[in-house]
C-alpha cells in the first residue's frame, strides 16, 4: 500500500524574516494608531474641560459681584447699628428701619467648582498639558476652599452668635405693629410702631456691651470677607484671561 506524506515547504531565512517583519510592523502600526486615537480623544476632553472651567470662572465672577453688592449694603447697615449702640441712646426709628431691613440675612456665597471636582475625582488633571494652567486652577481652588469658604462659615457663625444676643437686647415688640412684617421683601413703613420711644429690651450694660461686641466682630469679619471676595474675583478674572490666551479660546 502506497503511503503519501505531506510535502513540507522549506522556507529560507529571508522568508521567515519577512513574515516576522510584517507581523512586527502590523503590531507597531496598530499600537501607534491606538495611541493617536487616544491622543485625539484626550485632546478633545482637554478642550471640553478648559471650556467648562472658563465658564465656571465666569459664573464665579458674576456670583461674587452679586454677593459683594449685597454684603456691602449689609456692612453699611451694620456700621450704622454699631454707631447707634455706641451712642448709648439709640434712636428707635433708626433701629426700626435697620431691624426691618433684614440686615442679618444674606443670599449666601456659592463656589462653582463643578469642573475642578470632575478633574480631581476622575484623575483627569493629567489631560491638561499646560502645566501652568493646571497649577493656576489648583491655586485658585485652594484659595477658595481654604480662605473664602472658611471665612464664609466663620461669618455665619458670628451672625448666629450676635442674633442670639440681639434677642435679649432689642425690644422687637416696640418696633413692629404687624405680625406679618417678615413676609415683606422691601421695607415698608407701615410695620413701624408710630412714636415708639423704646428700642432696647434691657438696661443691662453688660448685656448691651456683649451684643455690641458680637456685632462688632461680625462686622469686622464681614469687611474682611468682602475684601477677600474682591481679591478672589480679581484672581478668577486673571485666570480666565490666562486660560483664554494659553488655549486660544
KEKOLDO-540491 format. One record per residue: residue in one letter; x, y, z of N, C-alpha, C, CB in turn. Coordinates in steps of 0.001 Angstrom, whole numbers, padded with zeros to 6 digits, always signed. Each point is the difference from the previous one (the first is absolute). Glycine has a CB too. Layout:
aXYZXYZXYZXYZ ...
***
This chain:
x+000855-001182+000000-000855+001182+000000+000895+001238+000000-001864-001236+001233 x+001559+002130-002110+000851+001190-000149-000428+001068+000994+000361-000514-002443 x+000592+001034+003188-000276+001049+001008+000494+001327-000551+000198-001651+001935 x-001143+002674-001862+000370+001343-000475+000313+000891+001191-001450-000267-002053 x+002587+000869+002081+000390+000930+001065-000215+001433-000499+001712-001659+000933 x-002261+002552-000013-000185+001402-000412+001338+000652-000283-002092+000144+001365 x+002035+000697-002314+001226+000691-000368+000284+001124+001005-000386-000560-002447 x+001535+000615+002915+000414+001060+000938+000709+001078-000802+000227-001639+001946 x-000820+002856-001819+000564+001103-000774+001212+000531+000738-002260+000598-000971 x+003326-000626+000345+001231+000500+000595+000156+001492-000309+001066-002290-000209 x-001022+003099+001308+000173+001452-000175+001414+000376+000394-002453+000429+000451 x+002963+000493-001195+001330+000468+000355-000091+001108+001045+000841-000612-002291 x+000261+001064+002788+000069+000977+001077-000661+001329-000383+002111-001093+000772 x-001943+001505-002015-000567+001266-000447-001518+000005+000083+001953+000288-001500 x-002554-001429+001137-001457-000073+000044-000515+000089+001440+000030-001388-002096 x+000648+000682+003014-000393+000081+001399+000174+001425+000549+000645-002417+000283 x+000435+003017-000636+000270+001357+000463-001039+000978-000538+002444-000540+000117 x-002830+000335-001402-001001+000877-000615-001347-000129+000717+001187-000202-002217 x-001588-001059+002538-001264-000207+000711+000045+000651+001381-000351-002156-001250 x+001485+001985+001934+000153+000604+001327-000086+001521-000101+001430-001942+000743 x-000790+002481-001759-000002+001441-000183-001407+000520-000255+002327-000132-000892 x-003116-000583+000084-001369+000416-000301-000862-000014+001263+000248-000901-002337 x-000089-000186+003141-000777-000087+001244+000396+001117+000954-000193-002489-000277 x+001502+002716+000363+000502+001058+000884-000530+001369-000415+002064-001357+000414 x-002045+001628-001720-000501+001282-000497-001495+000150+000247+001792-000008-001736 x-002543-001091+001568-001444+000052+000216-000309+000319+001464-000349-001656-001873 x+001056+000990+002801-000212+000253+001436+000408+001425+000358+000392-002438+000500 x+000759+002865-001055+000497+001348+000297-000947+001066-000516+002331-000862-000088 x-002803+000683-001154-000939+000974-000562-001304+000035+000788+001017-000359-002254 x-001449-000816+002706-001214-000058+000822+000189+000741+001307-000582-002189-001029 x+001771+002012+001607+000311+000678+001251-000001+001516-000197+001360-001985+000739 x-000714+002438-001822+000035+001436-000276-001390+000547-000314+002337-000258-000848 x-003119-000516+000125-001356+000437-000339-000842+000169+001261+000172-001174-002217 x-000031+000218+003155-000730+000092+001263+000464+001207+000801-000283-002490+000022 x+001595+002737-000045+000538+001162+000707-000513+001299-000587+002028-001313+000553 x-002083+001371-001893-000517+001198-000658-001469+000208+000341+001653-000307-001863 x-002410-000812+001857-001432+000090+000317-000201+000509+001427-000485-001886-001605 x+001248+001337+002548-000114+000443+001386+000445+001448+000147+000383-002350+000772 x+000658+002722-001538+000486+001373+000061-001055+000983-000474+002314-000831-000358 x-002977+000504-000746-001065+000857-000531-001132+000104+001005+000605-000647-002351 x-000955-000495+002967-001068-000018+001000+000373+000833+001215-000684-002269-000790 x+001945+002129+001252+000454+000762+001161+000008+001491-000288+001383-001946+000713 x-000952+002321-001896+000031+001419-000362-001411+000569-000065+002126-000369-001283 x-003057-000442+000807-001393+000439-000058-000562+000194+001405-000293-001210-002183 x+000608+000267+003090-000452+000114+001387+000642+001209+000685-000314-002497+000093 x+001591+002722-000400+000710+001135+000580-000690+001301-000385+002161-001285-000073 x-002522+001416-001182-000664+001217-000474-001358+000167+000686+001183-000206-002225 x-001901-000905+002404-001297+000065+000680+000164+000467+001442-000859-001836-001476 x+001865+001294+002167+000244+000398+001380+000377+001476+000099+000721-002337+000509 x+000102+002782-001422+000451+001393+000021-001170+000957-000250+002273-000735-000804 x-003106+000403-000162-001178+000835-000282-000941+000024+001199+000192-000540-002450 x-000368-000623+003067-000867-000091+001173+000586+000788+001168-000793-002257-000766 x+002115+002183+000938+000663+000726+001085-000136+001501-000197+001619-001890+000281 x-001459+002337-001499-000132+001427-000292-001417+000493+000313+001764-000213-001790 x-002752-000622+001483-001386+000368+000288-000248+000043+001505-000721-001032-002173 x+001278+000064+002902-000134+000003+001463+000592+001273+000593+000095-002511+000019 x+001039+002928-000537+000646+001212+000499-000836+001239-000309+002234-001092-000298 x-002840+001118-000873-000879+001134-000327-001213+000015+000925+000757-000085-002404 x-001303-001097+002683-001120-000085+000946+000428+000469+001386-000969-001912-001312 x+002203+001551+001687+000530+000409+001300+000084+001521+000118+001296-002138+000108 x-000747+002771-001134+000163+001456+000058-001350+000700+000084+002126-000199-001308 x-003113-000335+000591-001342+000579+000047-000623-000186+001380-000274-000447-002455 x+000410-000762+002996-000550-000306+001323+000674+000842+001079-000508-002336-000760 x+001821+002494+000651+000736+000790+000988-000440+001461-000040+001956-001567-000205 x-002157+002108-000986-000438+001394-000133-001334+000212+000705+001216+000183-002192 x-002148-001113+001987-001308+000101+000655+000143-000082+001513-001084-001025-002014 x+001890+000078+002476+000202-000180+001437+000656+001224+000625+000194-002463-000359 x+000827+003006-000299+000693+001188+000528-000957+001173+000121+002144-000789-001023 x-003008+000990+000028-000967+001102+000058-000942-000162+001189+000132+000237-002495 x-000621-001463+002699-000910-000254+001112+000696+000203+001347-001258-001622-001440 x+002466+001088+001556+000713+000092+001270+000476+001423+000287+000708-002374-000286 x-000403+003132-000756+000405+001398+000193-001156+000805+000584+001625-000179-001922 x-002823-000051+001409-001185+000673+000554-000228-000420+001448-001025+000104-002297 x+001161-001407+002563-000172-000497+001363+001056+000599+000925-000981-002136-000896 x+002207+002287+000392+001088+000551+000797-000296+001442+000413+001611-001509-001193 x-002158+002285+000285-000341+001396+000317-001062+000056+001103+000555+000684-002372 x-001526-001580+002290-001059-000024+001013+000562-000434+001351-001704-000509-001781 x+002601-000480+001754+000639-000452+001236+000775+001138+000653+000160-002325-000931 x+000559+003103+000144+000768+001122+000532-000931+001027+000657+001759-000362-001776 x-002905+000596+001141-000978+000925+000578-000529-000540+001324-000636+000782-002303 x+000385-002077+002348-000488-000626+001235+001032+000146+001114-001355-001640-001351 x+002612+001438+001044+001065+000131+000999+000077+001439+000524+001284-001861-001127 x-001433+002819+000227+000029+001411+000408-001152+000295+000948+001083+000637-002181 x-002267-001161+001864-001177+000209+000849+000206-000605+001387-001455-000002-002045 x+001990-001203+002106+000211-000659+001293+001080+000713+000810-000696-002187-001015 x+001740+002646+000345+001082+000700+000686-000473+001343+000544+001657-001139-001489 x-002669+001698+000839-000565+001282+000392-000628-000064+001389-000406+000514-002409 x-000025-001699+002812-000600-000169+001322-001498+000207+000020+002128+000733+000940 x-002626+000114-001837-001446+000233-000098-000421-000170-001454+000034+001594+001984 x-000070-002849-002446-000348-000234-001411-001375+000530-000349+001437-002008+000031 x-001537+002556-001208-001257+000556-000495-000923-001149-000397+001168+002111-000812 x-002346-002223+001428-000914-001088-000345-000362-000042-001475-000889+000159+002283 x+000749+001020-002903-000358+000046-001427+001105-000602-000856-001382+002051+000412 x+002646-001780-000035+001130-000546-000756+000069-001509+000179+001258+002162+000265 x-001414-002613+000988+000018-001441+000249-001164-000692-000693+001121+000409+002195 x-002271+000279-002238-001152-000538-000747+000397-000342-001422-001562+001349+001412 x+002187-000357-002021+000328-000150-001418+001080-001078-000203-000605+002429-000381 x+001559-002483+001301+001069-000991-000124-000530-001409+000177+001628+001681+000841 x-002348-001899+000253-000509-001353+000289-000957-000457-001090+000248+000420+002463 x-001075+000501-002957-000990-000366-001010+000599-000238-001377-001638+001306+001283 x+002889-000913-001465+000629-000163-001322+000708-001342-000146+000287+002467-000101 x-000517-003356+001083+000601-001345-000065+001521+000094-000108-002090-000889-001096 x+002697+001767+001888+001424+000275-000194+000891-001175+000366-000491+002372+000445 x-000046-003411+000144+000825-001166+000359-000111-001135-001008-000281+000626+002379 x-000578-000470-003361-000204-001093-000960+000794+000262-001278-002299-000428+000949 x+003022-000595-001404+000778+000098-001226-000446-001085-000972+001961+000969+001268 x-001816-000662-002539-000373-000992-001011+000949-001193+000038-000949+001827-001442 x+002172-001587+001968+000946-001110+000110+001063+000041-001077-001794-001355+001013 x+002798+000529-000824+001108-000089-000959+000084-001416-000535+001262+001832+001188 x-001054-001965-002477+000135-001324-000606+001207-000012-000936-002500-000381+000167 x+003182-000746-000182+001203-000168-000821-000321-000960-001139+001525+000431+001993 x-001296+000001-003223-000267-000826-001177+001201-000913-000271-001507+001804-000972 x+001565-002904+001693+001159-000893-000100-000303-001287-000763+000803+000943+002145 x-001809-000896-002992-000416-001200-000740+001154-000623-000787-002295+000968-000165 x+002976-000161-000638+001061-000534-000865+001211-000448+000807-000786+001496-001833 x+001162-000721+002837+001145-000369+000831-000248-001347+000671+000524+002434+000391 x-001730-002627+000121-000317-001264+000660+000041-001164-000994-001426+001243+001661 x+000940-001017-002874+000053-001051-001022+001447-000364-000318-002177+000816-000965 x+003029+000187+000832+001412-000243-000295+000673-000762+001135+000056+002086-001383 x-000388-001737+002607+000595-000668+001162-000497-001427+000136+000190+002204+001138 x-001515-002375-001173-000594-001310+000263+000336-001028-001080-001837+001162+001201 x+001975-000701-002439+000287-000916-001106+001493-000183-000248-002152+000681-001012 x+002962+000098+001707+001444-000062-000229+000404+000571-001343+000073-001991+001444 x-000899+002865-002000+000248+000507-001346+000775+001315-000044-002073-001136-000659 x+002645+001548+001794+000869+001171-000054+001193-000260-000915-000711+000641+002324 x+001033-001923-002495+001113-000382-000878-000276+000388-001453+000536-001900+001549 x-001827+002086-001886-000351+000358-001376+000366+001445-000324-001853-001663+000089 x+002023+002480+000945+000366+001396-000239+001499+000073-000270-001892+000831+001484 x+002237-000764-002754+001406-000021-000394+000747+001250+000434-000634-001409-001927 x-000103+002514+002060+000624+001245+000429+000079-000011+001532-000880+001261-002057 x+002077-001565+002565+000163-000130+001446-000236+001319+000729+001624-001838-000410 x-001297+002932-000214-000197+001311+000631-001483+000265+000230+002096+000856-001100 x-002917-001240+000121-001443+000165+000138-000540-000921+001092-000167+000638-002431 x+000610-001888+002423-000441-000955+001013+000364+000485+001402+000255-001865-001663 x+000965+002376+001829+000438+000513+001301-000830+001211+000425+002319-000836-000474 x-002633+001702-000472-000781+001199+000308-001422-000361+000421+001388+001301-001633 x-001956-002310+000989-001340-000454+000373-000002-000557+001420-000503-000509-002410 x+001514-000283+002744+000099-000579+001337+000244+001080+001057+000878-002122-001014 x-000099+003134+000669+000254+001094+000939-001282+000783+000280+002369+000159-000833 x-003151+000075-000213-001274+000701+000188-000948-000841+000851+000297+001166-002214 x-000370-002452+001931-000858-000906+000767+000421-000019+001469-000369-001406-002058 x+001670+001416+002298+000512+000008+001376-000344+001304+000715+001862-001514-000711 x-001776+002631-000015-000360+001301+000557-001448+000009+000471+001673+001096-001505 x-002553-001586+000659-001425+000013+000336-000293-000938+001174-000549+000536-002398 x+001105-001743+002354-000318-001004+001025+000602+000319+001361-000122-001674-001809 x+001343+002184+001836+000679+000210+001278-000242+001376+000612+001706-001579-000791 x-002064+002558-000033-000188+001358+000521-001451+000470-000124+002370+000501-000610 x-002875-000478-000624-001328+000580-000233-001103-000803+000699+000817+000876-002205 x-000872-002166+001971-001056-000812+000605+000154-000053+001513-000140-001367-002093 x+001387+001298+002573+000239-000011+001447-000496+001298+000641+001998-001500-000343 x-001735+002628-000305-000463+001284+000535-001522+000128-000079+002180+001028-000679 x-002753-001595-000363-001464+000042-000116-000644-000770+001147+000185+000187-002505 x+000382-001327+002868-000522-000784+001122+000185+000750+001316+000510-002123-001247 x+000634+002791+001410+000229+000805+001200-001010+001135+000088+002438-000573-000080 x-002729+001177-001064-000944+001110-000042-001390-000464+000433+001338+001072-001845 x-001758-002226+001379-001312-000531+000393-000041-000288+001495-000286-000990-002287 x+001377+000448+002819+000035-000317+001428-000087+001255+000862+001357-002025-000527 x-000660+003094+000129-000085+001241+000772-001378+000641-000144+002468+000344-000305 x-003116-000572-000835-001356+000514-000176-000946-000664+000993+000458+000433-002438 x-000360-001767+002558-000851-000718+000949+000279+000473+001426-000055-001999-001541 x+001321+002269+001847+000379+000412+001346-000596+001360+000354+002114-001317-000225 x-002012+002288-000693-000509+001324+000356-001525+000053-000058+002116+001005-000869 x-002735-001853+000047-001468-000026-000020-000546-000538+001315+000034-000316-002489 x+000696-000618+003089-000416-000530+001287+000036+001103+001057+000861-002285-000641 x+000207+003095+000620+000102+001113+000949-001034+001071-000320+002450-000466+000298 x-002707+000685-001574-000950+001028-000406-001400-000289+000531+001367+000404-002048 x-001733-001673+002079-001333-000379+000471-000218+000395+001458+000008-001896-001624 x+001099+002079+002358-000117+000386+001403+000160+001505+000205+000873-002243+000620 x-000528+002949-001694+000266+001432+000121-001062+000854-000680+002415-000533+000098 x-002792+000165-001300-000921+000819-000787-001454-000296+000380+001671+000050-001885 x-002432+001001+002073-001428-000142+000339-000798-000100-001294+000293+001309+002168 x-000364-002504-002697-000684-000197-001272-001455+000456+000050+001520-001913-000451 x-002178+001684+001585-001414+000345+000086-000226+001498-000093-000362-002025+001382 x+001436+002817-001125-000104+001445-000103+000249+000496-001420+000722+000158+002369 x-000256-001064-003213+000409+000419-001341-001004-000345-001082+002313-000274+000742 x-003196-000676-000478-000933-000448-001034-001434+000042+000500+001785-001455-000962 x-002654+001753+000088-001418-000069+000356-000730-001010-000868+000074+002385+000734 x+000643-003020-001664-000604-001003-000885+000771-001302+000146-000774+001783-001638 x+000046-002876+001877+000662-001292+000212+000518-000595-001293-001469-000380+001952 x+001023+000919-003081+000389-000577-001297+001129+000787-000654-002334-000834-000288 x+003043+001639+001095+001041+000856-000573+001063-000786-000738-000415+001604+001816 x+000726-002821-001328+001113-000740-000573-000326-000590-001363+000743-000504+002298 x-001988+000629-002734-000334-000467-001339+000188+001102-001038-001621-001615+001003 x+001972+002805-000532+000190+001131-000905+001444+000045-000475-001828+001281+001164 x+002019-001364-002461+001355+000014-000547+000609+001391+000122-000613-001844-001593 x-000115+002876+001169+000492+001371+000087-000472+000631+001312-000010+000208-002530 x+000805+000725+003038-000362+000652+001253-001292+000784-000172+002422+000142+000650 x-003275-000246+000350-001303+000649-000061-000223+000760+001306-000917-001801-001554 x+000738+003109+001464-000178+000814+001204-001213-000430+000817+001079+001890-001195 x-002023-002580+000593-001226-000373+000709+000256-000983+001131-001250+000389-002097 x+002446-001045+002081+000276-000968+001068+000525+000679+001251+000476-001722-001727 x-000184+003022+001656+000579+000692+001133-001059+000426+001007+001836+000777-001479 x-001433-000783+002740-000870+000511+001054+000177+001512+000054+000147-002175+001334 x-001196+002903-001623+000082+001456-000042+000343+000558+001378-001665+000042-001882 x+002711+000776+001907+000361+000658+001248+000613-000909+001039-001800+001546-000464 x+002384-002679+000050+000621-000900+000971+001133+000731+000713-000605-002021-001405 x+000590+001945+002748+001004+000698+000798+001112-000924+000477-001767+001584+000711 x+001538-002860-000800+000937-000960+000558+000439-000984-001073-001064+000242+002262 x+002348-000524-002301+000485-000949-000994+000768-001147+000636+000108+001852-001645 x+000331-001673+002895+000744-001044+000687-000874-000688+001039+002125+001267-000379 x-001962-002564+000484-000803-000778+000935+000645-000090+001372-000876-001296-001917 x+002074+001843+002053+000724-000096+001263+000879+001230+000205-000026-002509-000166 x+000292+002794+001426+000945+001056+000338+001317-000581+000513-001922+001519+000531 x+002044-002828-000622+001193-000698+000467+001187+000386-000888-001408-001931+000882 x+002318+002705-000338+001134+000499-000780+000880-001129-000506-000052+002089+001337 x+000232-003116-000518+000843-001123-000414-000620-000760-001168+000851-000190+002344 x-002164+000001-002301-000690-000711-001077+000043+000806-001293-001500-001098+001688 x+001288+002408-001563+000067+000866-001182+001414+000008-000565-001862+001432+000913 x+002852-001425+000000+001396-000035-000429+000326-001314-000707+000604+001511+001908 x-001152-002613-001405+000202-001304-000639-000568+000014-001417-000093-001141+002250 x-001108+001690-002395-000620+000093-001325+000862+000857-000927-002292-000267+001032 x+002771+001414-000520+000845+000884-000806+001266-000728-000436-000903+002004+001224 x+001536-002703-000289+001264-000676-000310-000181-001083-001060+000775+000473+002326 x-001834-001262-002188-000255-001061-000980-000349+000585-001361-000784-001500+001842 x+000041+002589-001819-000338+000668-001256+001255+000596-000633-002316+000506+000867 x+003195+000034-000034+001250+000588-000489+000882-001063-000651-000122+001749+001801 x+000233-002917-001149+000791-001096-000570-000575-000424-001345+000618-000780+002310 x-001937+000676-002383-000651-000389-001248+000269+001031-001094-001782-001199+001306 x+001660+002473-000955+000225+001066-000982+001452-000010-000491-001798+001387+001102 x+002741-001642-000188+001412-000051-000372+000268-001154-000964+000612+001015+002215 x-001158-002194-001898+000154-001152-000888-000668+000250-001344+000085-001507+001993 x-001190+002220-001964-000706+000310-001243+000849+000881-000898-002185-000196+001193 x+002827+001217-000620+000875+000874-000785+001150-000794-000613-000601+001932+001489 x+001192-002821-000678+001107-000823-000489-000465-000945-001099+001088+000147+002248 x-002265-000719-002065-000541-000933-000991-000243+000693-001330-001055-001318+001838 x+000506+002522-001785-000239+000767-001224+001319+000266-000721-002034+001067+001043 x+003061-000692-000282+001318+000266-000582+000559-001244-000677+000415+001737+001756 x-000528-002885-001101+000526-001242-000576-000842-000485-001177+000908-000600+002244 x-002195+000890-002221-000843-000321-001158+000448+000803-001223-001940-000517+001538 x+002249+001790-001324+000499+000835-001101+001305-000571-000555-001092+002030+001030 x+001968-002465-000123+001267-000601-000435-000253-001296-000766+001169+001025+001979 x-002122-001829-001489-000347-001250-000675-000551+000269-001400-000473-001058+002228 x-000333+002100-002346-000555+000353-001314+001108+000423-000954-002150+000706+001089 x+003081+000116-000594+001127+000431-000830+000835-001198-000451+000047+002197+001220 x+000182-003141-000301+000758-001210-000335-000715-000814-001064+000942-000042+002312 x-002256-000081-002188-000784-000753-000980+000051+000663-001369-001503-000796+001833 x+001415+002123-001866+000051+000731-001272+001367-000162-000669-001671+001659+000896 x+002728-001626-000104+001345-000201-000560+000155-001418-000535+000926+001703+001599 x-001513-002663-000890+000094-001391-000436-000771-000207-001301+000239-000738+002394 x-001372+001397-002538-000758-000078-001258+000853+000516-001152-002174+000295+001250 x+002807+000852-001028+000863+000590-001039+001155-000935-000331-000608+002309+000786 x+001229-002879+000246+001142-000895-000201-000402-001240-000788+001002+000831+002134 x-002134-001440-001759-000485-001195-000704-000326+000332-001451-000919-000914+002157 x+000267+002056-002358-000385+000409-001353+001224+000183-000886-002038+001114+000928 x+003083-000505-000368+001219+000225-000779+000746-001310-000277+000175+002287+001013 x-000070-003124-000004+000774-001239-000145-000660-000990-000943+000859+000341+002293 x-002185-000383-002276-000723-000965-000841-000658+000669-001220-000411-001385+002054 x+000654+002678-002205-000511+000722-001163-001503-000217-000179+002249-000220-001082 x-002959+000445+002155-001456-000205-000061-000674+001145-000739+000082-001278+002155 
***
